[in-house]
Amino acid sequence: MKKISVSTLQPGMKFTEPVYIEGNNLLVPASVEVRKKDIERLHSWGIDVVQTEGDIIASSRSKGLGASPPPAPRPQESEAEKKALSPEEKSLPEEQAPNPGAASQKKKPGALSLTDVQKNKGAYRSYLETIEKLDQVLTSIGEGVSVEARSIDNIAARLLQAVRDERDSFIGFILGGEVSGHEMAKSSVNAAILSALIAQELKLPNHKIMQIIIGALLHDVGMLRLPKEILDKRGGLSETELQRMKNHPLYTHKIVAKELLYPEDVGLIALQHHERWDGEGYPRRVSGNAIDMGARIVSVADAFEAMVSQKSYRNSMMGYQAMKNLLSDNSRRFDPDVLKAFIQTMGIYPIGSIILLNNGALARVTEVHGDAPLRPKIRVLIDEFGKVFKQDDGDLIDLLTEKSLFIAKAVDPKELNKQGG
């Protein structure tokens, strides 16, 4: 990979290949502009060099590169695309977080409507209770209090049944960011939901799906054993601190296998969820099929969850852009078969995505077709004549049968709200 000094980066630059921090963590995907905030964050982290296999294809705000004017900005993309599984960012404290466990009273951009929540209040209650119960478990582990594995098994079993009964609702809750507080528990529950969906798509046996859900629920618990001064540190980590951060899968494995006494099938998920398909991951640089299948599944689920989650220190990414990022992986980070299964179960435009049709109508994705991920079922929000539909009164259209219609592009719900849509 080519090394690029952060001091030479300018807002508006784009590259033919993704740009990475530390070789593993995505800064911006290919053909996406580097933004001023991206550069400022690199400086605040103390990062001097980024890496890419590509070349500059545009620098719309720098002199002498002959770049054309930039396209209209997409406010949340680049900020969110720095996401993603950087252990330093995952450790940042949640500033000004709402009261733990409180459901957000103000509708967030892209969140389910109040009507949606009312229709699915049983599923929503189940989702919220799962997060709260896992938070209690994680709090006990963090405080060194003994925890019975049975309590985690019960959470996993109820979650699997809930996902099977209310699949689409749970996906909507993840993408809508419906719960504030309990950040580690929420992230882990979301990763477990997505992991269960992938495992079911791969037709894994029920006992294996249960192990994967448990592994996903516990995959980051080792972070609770890191020194507080590292977790709370602002700015860049030293090489020693970064290495300790990258050792959290080892701590997680010890908790899962030695303290909770789970079998090694679960322990390997904890140990290997940051390993990469190309062998450039950590902590042991395992590659390809040597990585446990459960860990490969949780790796994809964890990456997607990290991109679409709203944090106090960065914006969330809309589901379509997150899916697009995963598709650009090119067998570097993820098992291609696992990634394919994820796309089949989620679609290119995940449930809840706002899309613009070729006739000018705006709609929300309500269901996906695994064998035709570009042609989901949609609910019209604003028709081609400008009529706005409330309370889900718009037409329900299956793009698989309506051949004259197709998706022109995904729309960022934040921008839609700004425009009064």
N, C-alpha and C positions, 0 to 999 in steps of 0.2 A: 504493500500500500504506500501511496505517496503521503508524506507528512507536509502539512500546511500550517504555517505560523498563524496563530489567532490574530496577531497584529496586522496581517495582510487581508483579513476578511473584511468585507464591506457589505452593508445592507443592500439587498438586491441581487447578490451573487447567486448563481445556480450552477449545479454540477451535473455531469452526465451519469454519475453513480452516487449512491448515498454517501453522506459524510458521517463519520463516526467519532465518538470520544473514547479514548482508551482502546480503540480497535473493536470494541464490542457493543457500545451503547450508541444508539442512533441520535445524531443531531438533527439532520434533515434528510428526507428521502431524495432520490434523484429528481431533478427538474423542479424542486421546490425552493423558493427563495430563502436565503439566510436573512433573518430579520435583525434589526438593531437590538431587540431584547435577547435574541440568541447570543449575540456577541457579548453583550453586557453580562449575561449569566456565566459565560465561559470565563470572563475576567474575574467575576466574583468568586468562582470556584477555584481560581488560581491555575486554570488550564491554559497552557501556552501553545499546544499543538493539537490539531485534529488530523484525521486520516481519511483518505478516499482513494478508490481505484480509478476515479473519473477525472475529467477535465472541466475547466470553467466553460460554461456555455452561455452565460449571461452575467452581466454586472451592471444593472440598469442605472445605478446611481454613482458609478465610479467613472473616472475619466479614462479615455484612451482605449476602451475595450469595444467600442462600436456597438453597444447593446441597444436593443430596441426598448421602448418604454415598457415598464412592467405591467402585467395584467392587474385587474382590480384586486386589492388585497383580500385575503381570507383570514380574518383576524385571529382565529384560534389555531390555525394549522401549525405553523412553525414552532410557536411556543409550546404547543402540546407535543409536537413530534420529538422534542428533546427528551421526552418521556423518560423514559420507557424503561428499562430495567436497570438503570444506573443505581447501584446500591447506595451511592451518596444521596441521590435525590429521594429514594425511598425512605431514607432515615430522617429527612427534614421534619422538624416538629410542625404540627398543624396549628398555625397561628389563628387566633380568634375563632376557634372552632365552636360551633353551637353546642348546646348541652348534649352530652352523649345520649344516643338512642332516640333523640327527638326527631320525629318525622318533619321534613321541611314543610312549612306552612305556605311558603310562597312558591308558586309553580316555577320551576327552572326551565330554561330554554331546552326544548327537545324532550322534556319530561312527559309522562303520561298525563292526559287531561284529568280533571277531577271526576269526570264521568267514567273514565277508564278505571280509576281507582275504586270508585263506588261499585262498578260492575264486578270488580275482582277483589273486593275487600277481604275475602277469605284468603286468597293467595297472598295479598299484601301483608295481612296479619302474620301469616306463616313465614314470609320472607323476613319481616322485622323481628319476629320472635327468634328465628334461627340466628340472626346476627347478634341479638342480645345474649342468647345462651352461649354462643361461641366466645363472645367477649368475656363472659364470666370465667370460662375455662382458661382463656389466654391470660387474664388478670391473675388467676391463681398460679399458673405456671410461672409468670413473671415474678411473682412474690415468693416463689419457692414452696408454695403450698401443694401438697400431694393431690393429684387428680386421678380419678379412675378412668381407665380407657373406655369403660362402658358408657360413660356420659358422652364421650365423643362419638362412639358407635351409634348411640341413639340419635344424635344430631344428624349424622350422615344418613342413617336409614330414613328419617323423616324428610330430609332434604331430597333424597332420591325419589321418594314417593311423590313429593310435592312437584318436583320437576316433571315427572311423568304425567301428573294430573293437570298442571298449569304451565306447561312449557313456554308458551308464547308470553304469558303474563310475566314470568320470571325474567325472560330476556328483556322485556320492556322495562322492568324495574332496574336492571343493570344499566341500560342505555339512558334511562331517564334520571339517574342519580337521585332516587326518591328518598334516601335516608341520609341524615347528617350525623356525624359523630361515629365513634367506634370504628375508626378508620382501618386498623389492621383486620378486625373481625369482618367488616364489610367487604374489604378486598379479598379476603380468604374465602368467604361465602360465595362471592361472585365468581372467583376462579373455580371453586368446586362445582357450581352450577354449569359453567361452560365446559369443564372437564367431563362432567357426567354426560352432557350432550354429545361431545366428541366420542366418548367411549361407547355410547349407545349406537352412534352412527357406524362405528367400527365393529359393532356386533360382538363386543367382548362379553364374556360370561358375567352373571350378576355379582359373584363374589369378587371378581376383578374390578368391576365398576365401583363396588363399595370400597375397596382398598384405595382406588384412585381418588374417590371423594374424600376419604380420610386424609390421604396424603396432601390433597389440595387445601383442606381446612387447616393443616398444620405446617404448610410448606415454608412459612416465614417465621415460625415461632422462635427460631434461634436468634432472631434480631433482638428478642427480649433479654438475651444474655450478653449483649454487647455493652461496653462501658457507656455510661450516660454522656460523658464528655465527647465521645465520638458521635453518638446519635444527635446530640444537641448542637454540634459545632456548625457555625455558619462559615461559608466560604469553602475553599478547597481542603481536602484531606491530604495529609502527608502520605508518602508511599507506605509507611508502616501502618497508618490508620486505614488506608484503603485496603491493604492486605487483610487486616483484621475484619473489615467489613465483608470482604469476599470469603471469609471463613465462616460466615453465618450458616451456610448449608451443613458444615461439620457440626456446629452447635445444635442445629435442628435435628440432624441424624441422631445425635447422642440423646436428645430429649425423647425422640420418637421411639428409638430402639432400646435404650437403656433405662429410661425413667417410666415411659408409658408401656414398655414391653410389647410393642407391635412387631410383627414379623418383618423380615428384611425386605419383603415386597413393598411394604409401606415405607420402610427406612430409606430405600433407594430413591423413592420419589423425593423425599426430603433432601437427600444428598445430591441428587443429580439434576434438579430442575433448572439450574443455571448452566449446565453443560450445553454445548452447541453441536449441531450435526457435523460441522466441519472440524471439530476438535479444538476450537479456540475458546471454549468456555472455561468455567471454574466450578469446583476447586481442583479437579484432577485431570482436566483436559481430555475427558473421554469423548469418543466420537461415534457417529453412525449407530448401527444396531447394538453396539456395546452399551448404549444408554438405555436404561430401563424404559419400557413402553409407557408406563404410567408417568414417568418424569418427562418424556417427550410430549405427552398430552398436556400436562400441567404447564409446561413451558409455553406452549401456544396460548393456552387459556390465560395465563398470567400476563403475557405480553399484551394481549388484546384488552384485558381488564385495565391494565396500567394506562393504556392510551385513552380509553373512553371515560376514565374516572375523573371527576372534578376534585382538585386539590386546592388548598389555600395558596399554594405557591405556583400553580400553573393551571391553565385552562384544560378542559377535556377536549378530546377530538371526536368529531362525529363518527358514527359507526362505519360509514362508507370509507372515509379517509383512513381509519384504522385498518379496515380490511384491505384497502389498497396497499398500505405499508407492508402487511403480512405477505401479500402476493408478490411483492418485489424482493422477497428474501432470497430467491434463487439457490435454495438448498444450502445456505450458509448456516443459519441458526436453527432451522426447524426441519423435522422429518417431513418430506414432501407428502407422504401418504396421510400423516396426521393433519397437515395443513389442508389437504384436499377434503378430508372428512369434515373439518371445521367449516370450510366454505359451503359444503353441501348442506350442513345443518343450519348455518346462519344466513347463507345467501351473500351475494356481493353487496346488496343493500339490506342490512339487518332490519329486523322488525322494529318499527318506530322511526325509521329513516324518513326524512322529508325529501320528496323528489319532484322534479319538474318534468312534465311529459312533453312530447313533441308538439302537442296541440296547445301548449301554454298553460295547461291546468297544473295545479299543485296538489299533491296527494301524500298520504302517509302509508308506508308499507305495513301490512297487517299479517302477512303470511308469506313464507318462501317455498319455492319448489326446489328440492335438492338436485333434481336432474336438469333444472333450467334456472340457475341462480340469477340470471339477468331479467327474468320475467315473473316477478312475484305478484301476489294479490295486493291490491292497494285500495285505500279509501280516499275519495276525493275530498279535499279541504276547500279549494277554490276552483271552480270549473273554468272552462275556456272562455266563458263570457264574463268572468269576474265575479260570479255569484259566490258568496262565502257561506259555507255550511257550518252550523253549530251542532254540538252534541252528537257528532258522528252521523249526521243525516245525509252526507254525501253518498254518491253511488259507490258500491263495492265492485271493483273491476278486477278480473283475472287476466293479466297480461299474457298468460299462456294461450288464451283463446281469442283475445282481442288483438289480432295480428297488426291492425292499423296503428296501434299505439305502442310507443316504446319510451323508455326513460332517456331524457336528454341529459340530465345531470342531477347530482345530489345537491341539496340546498342546506346550508348551515342554518339550523333553527335559530341561532342567535341573531343572524342577519335578518331572518324573517321577522322576528320579534321587533327588531329595531325599525323595520319598515312598516310596522303595524299590522303584519300579516297574521 
